[in-house]
Amino acid sequence: MNKAVPSNLEQVGPLMNRLPHELLENQEGVLYIDGVSTIELARKFDTPVYVMSERRIRENYRNVREALLRHYDKIRIYCSAKANTSLSVLKILKTEGACIDVVSPGEAFLALNAGFAPKEILFTGTSVRNDELRFLVDSEVTINIDSLSQLRRLLKIHVPSIVSVRVNPEVGAGHHEHCITAGKMSKFGIWEDQVITAYRTAKEAGVKRFGIHMHIGSGILTVEPFLLAAEKMLEIARLVHDEVGITFEFIDFGGGLGVPYRPEEKPLDLENYAEKVLSLYKKRIEEYELGKPWFCIEPGRYIVCDAGVLLTTVNTVKVTPFRKFVGVDAGFNTLIRPAMYGSYHPIVVANRLNEPEKETYDVAGPLCESGDLLARDRSLPEIHEGDLLAVLNAGAYGFSMSSQYNSRPRCAEVMVNNGQYALVREKETFEDLLKGQKIPPWLA
């Protein structure tokens, strides 16, 4: 395992060298993913198609785990399922010894089907319905409370043996305002003035074991926001411990470990993160007499982002008096991040990696929407219809956020591993667009 491999694109050298890690290879001008030709995958499974590298997922997970274990021996990694809910990805994480963080009953259902034990699943949802709470109770997963309302309704349904509370530490960070999940404008978590009430209510109802949780946002590339939030949450944990008289089984610092998408962005220094956050953690739990709780985090994007590539075929090259458009068969129904967040994804011409950048293009999808663009002003080799483009860093929030908008069936997913490949999700058909639809009798 190469721990020094960066997650970002190198800014130097020609196009063929701008690949994020060693499992993306240039073989005679063709992009290979862990020994498998992207041209072969496109021919066999059609495009668009998502391709995930099993080895890269395992490498990323192990890098996080080993960095943390160098500084503390009670580590629990709850991988965030929402980044990629493929059963195959979940299965890989299960075999690595991960736990799983879920944000909906559906994700809990998938995690159970992937083999996770209920005790390995942490549910952290918001605006949770009573029937959803009952499903979670029946599934025996650990529930992370997001509001006093949710807690009171849960205790009427069932008094669980363990409860965690999601605290809003008033510190928020992230790569886009929609990804900031703490602070004054956030809908998530319980504020400090209600935290004591939440824990006291749970204890008086008969709950015996406790956790505490925060999550400040996604895509964070520096350690400072994590330290500010950790300091605040540990102070809250001390207050709860002293006033309510409980001991925490775990303290969960949430996710947010960022990965660089743009060439100029630098990767998060994982070792620096582990050293500084865990140094603060150990110092405060000793100072506040909190015992030795499990240290938990919830990486998602960091584990799966650069393990995934979206392959899409050029079907149109259109030149107007103002722009040069490359029309492809993947739109924001396939990858919504550029349209939703203004996100940048590296794009390479997978069948002609050795050709120099000559033109500036907008890469546009097939949807009837002006905002259906995967990229603006992108320097690429001269593009021809039939070329195969690879959208890199697409393993997180790619397929999991895809849709059937414009009545376009969702694409297939493929897993590759050391020269092997397998279909892990079938491409939808037109018939799948009819699934669940019914015509009322007066129209039949």
C-alpha positions, -999 to 999 in steps of 0.1 A, spaced: 0 0 0 14 34 -10 5 59 17 22 87 -1 -1 87 -32 -19 120 -33 -57 122 -38 -54 153 -60 -42 159 -96 -6 168 -100 -3 203 -115 29 196 -135 35 176 -166 14 168 -196 -22 156 -195 -12 119 -195 5 123 -161 -25 140 -144 -40 110 -129 -49 110 -92 -33 77 -81 -14 47 -93 -44 25 -100 -54 49 -128 -29 41 -155 -19 53 -190 -13 23 -212 -4 34 -247 -27 64 -245 -57 45 -230 -69 49 -195 -68 17 -174 -85 14 -140 -66 -12 -119 -55 -31 -149 -88 -29 -168 -92 -9 -201 -119 18 -199 -125 12 -236 -133 -24 -229 -157 -15 -201 -175 11 -222 -179 -14 -250 -192 -42 -227 -215 -21 -204 -223 9 -226 -220 45 -213 -225 63 -191 -212 38 -165 -197 42 -131 -165 22 -124 -152 16 -88 -118 3 -78 -120 -22 -50 -83 -19 -42 -85 19 -40 -114 17 -15 -94 -6 7 -63 15 5 -81 47 15 -99 30 44 -66 14 57 -48 48 54 -74 64 77 -75 35 101 -37 33 104 -32 70 108 -57 71 137 -43 39 154 -9 55 156 -23 79 181 -51 61 200 -60 25 204 -98 27 207 -108 37 171 -141 31 154 -147 42 118 -183 46 108 -180 49 70 -207 72 56 -230 51 35 -246 81 18 -215 88 -2 -219 54 -20 -247 29 -12 -236 2 -36 -239 -31 -19 -205 -41 -32 -189 -10 -17 -206 -17 16 -194 -53 15 -158 -42 9 -160 -19 39 -175 -47 60 -146 -70 52 -122 -43 62 -137 -42 97 -155 -8 93 -187 2 110 -213 21 90 -231 55 94 -265 57 78 -289 86 74 -321 68 64 -340 36 71 -332 26 36 -295 29 42 -299 9 74 -317 -18 53 -289 -19 28 -262 -20 55 -279 -50 72 -281 -67 38 -244 -61 32 -237 -80 64 -233 -53 90 -245 -63 125 -270 -39 141 -244 -29 167 -221 -18 138 -247 6 124 -252 42 136 -283 60 124 -280 98 122 -311 112 106 -331 144 107 -369 150 105 -374 113 113 -409 99 112 -424 76 139 -426 46 115 -390 51 106 -381 51 143 -400 19 148 -381 3 119 -348 13 134 -358 1 169 -369 -33 154 -336 -34 135 -317 -28 168 -293 -2 153 -279 26 174 -298 58 170 -282 92 171 -308 118 182 -312 150 162 -339 168 182 -358 167 215 -389 158 195 -372 128 180 -360 117 214 -394 120 231 -411 101 203 -384 74 204 -388 69 241 -426 64 237 -419 37 211 -391 20 229 -364 27 255 -331 16 239 -301 4 258 -279 31 241 -286 65 228 -264 91 212 -271 128 208 -260 149 178 -247 182 191 -245 214 170 -211 227 182 -218 261 165 -188 256 142 -196 248 106 -173 242 76 -175 227 41 -168 232 4 -202 247 -3 -229 263 18 -252 233 12 -226 210 28 -222 229 60 -240 209 87 -234 229 119 -236 265 130 -264 291 132 -280 283 98 -279 246 101 -310 224 106 -289 196 122 -283 187 158 -293 199 193 -279 232 206 -260 234 238 -288 248 258 -309 217 251 -282 191 254 -285 186 292 -323 182 288 -318 156 261 -294 134 281 -313 138 314 -346 128 297 -329 97 282 -313 87 315 -345 92 335 -364 70 309 -340 41 316 -313 45 289 -280 30 303 -253 37 277 -245 69 258 -226 84 230 -222 120 217 -218 131 181 -212 161 159 -208 167 122 -197 201 109 -197 197 72 -182 180 41 -151 185 20 -129 201 46 -92 202 36 -76 218 67 -75 206 103 -84 239 120 -122 236 117 -121 201 131 -100 213 161 -124 242 169 -154 220 167 -137 192 187 -128 216 215 -164 229 217 -179 194 217 -156 180 243 -165 210 266 -202 200 261 -193 164 268 -177 175 301 -208 195 310 -231 166 304 -208 142 323 -207 165 353 -244 176 354 -261 144 343 -236 119 357 -232 98 326 -201 82 310 -198 82 273 -192 49 255 -181 68 224 -175 103 211 -181 107 174 -165 136 156 -185 130 123 -171 131 88 -160 159 66 -125 147 56 -121 164 23 -105 154 -9 -91 178 -35 -110 180 -68 -93 210 -84 -57 208 -95 -46 237 -73 -61 221 -41 -39 203 -17 -50 171 0 -59 170 37 -28 160 57 -42 129 72 -13 124 96 -15 160 108 -53 156 113 -49 124 133 -20 138 154 -37 171 163 -72 160 168 -63 129 188 -38 149 209 -65 173 218 -90 144 224 -67 125 247 -58 156 267 -94 167 272 -108 133 281 -82 130 308 -86 165 320 -124 162 320 -123 127 336 -143 112 307 -127 78 309 -115 62 277 -144 63 252 -141 51 217 -129 78 192 -152 77 162 -152 94 128 -174 90 97 -154 94 65 -174 88 33 -161 109 5 -125 103 16 -129 65 12 -147 63 -21 -142 95 -41 -110 89 -60 -119 52 -63 -147 60 -88 -147 71 -124 -176 80 -146 -172 70 -183 -192 89 -208 -192 90 -246 -190 120 -268 -220 121 -292 -219 157 -304 -193 184 -310 -210 218 -314 -193 250 -322 -212 283 -318 -200 319 -323 -193 320 -285 -186 285 -272 -174 250 -281 -196 223 -267 -187 187 -262 -221 168 -259 -219 136 -239 -244 109 -227 -240 117 -190 -259 146 -176 -268 158 -141 -292 129 -139 -260 108 -138 -237 132 -119 -255 161 -103 -226 176 -83 -215 202 -109 -250 215 -114 -259 214 -77 -227 226 -60 -207 241 -89 -183 212 -83 -152 206 -103 -143 171 -115 -111 164 -135 -119 151 -170 -96 132 -193 -100 118 -228 -98 81 -219 -90 68 -254 -64 95 -262 -44 103 -231 -12 110 -249 -26 139 -270 -19 174 -259 -45 199 -248 -54 221 -278 -90 234 -272 -112 248 -246 -146 232 -243 -178 231 -222 -188 195 -215 -226 193 -217 -250 166 -209 -281 155 -228 -308 169 -205 -332 196 -215 -318 220 -190 -293 249 -195 -276 240 -163 -268 205 -175 -230 210 -177 -203 187 -163 -176 213 -169 -170 249 -182 -139 261 -200 -120 229 -198 -87 225 -217 -87 192 -235 -73 176 -267 -93 182 -298 -124 162 -292 -141 139 -318 -175 123 -317 -171 88 -304 -143 98 -279 -146 84 -244 -143 108 -215 -135 98 -180 -148 120 -152 -125 114 -123 -131 116 -85 -167 104 -91 -170 76 -65 -187 98 -39 -222 112 -43 -222 101 -80 -246 72 -84 -261 77 -50 -275 112 -61 -284 101 -97 -320 101 -109 -343 93 -138 -348 130 -147 -359 135 -183 -370 98 -181 -335 86 -186 -328 52 -170 -300 51 -145 -267 37 -156 -248 6 -147 -221 2 -121 -190 -19 -125 -163 -30 -99 -127 -36 -109 -100 -54 -89 -65 -62 -101 -74 -68 -137 -108 -83 -131 -142 -66 -135 -178 -74 -127 -211 -58 -132 -224 -48 -97 -256 -29 -107 -275 -34 -139 -283 -6 -163 -320 3 -160 -343 -1 -190 -372 18 -203 -395 -7 -186 -379 4 -153 -394 38 -159 -429 22 -156 -422 4 -123 -447 14 -96 -468 36 -119 -505 30 -121 -532 46 -142 -564 55 -124 -594 34 -135 -612 64 -151 -583 69 -175 -578 32 -183 
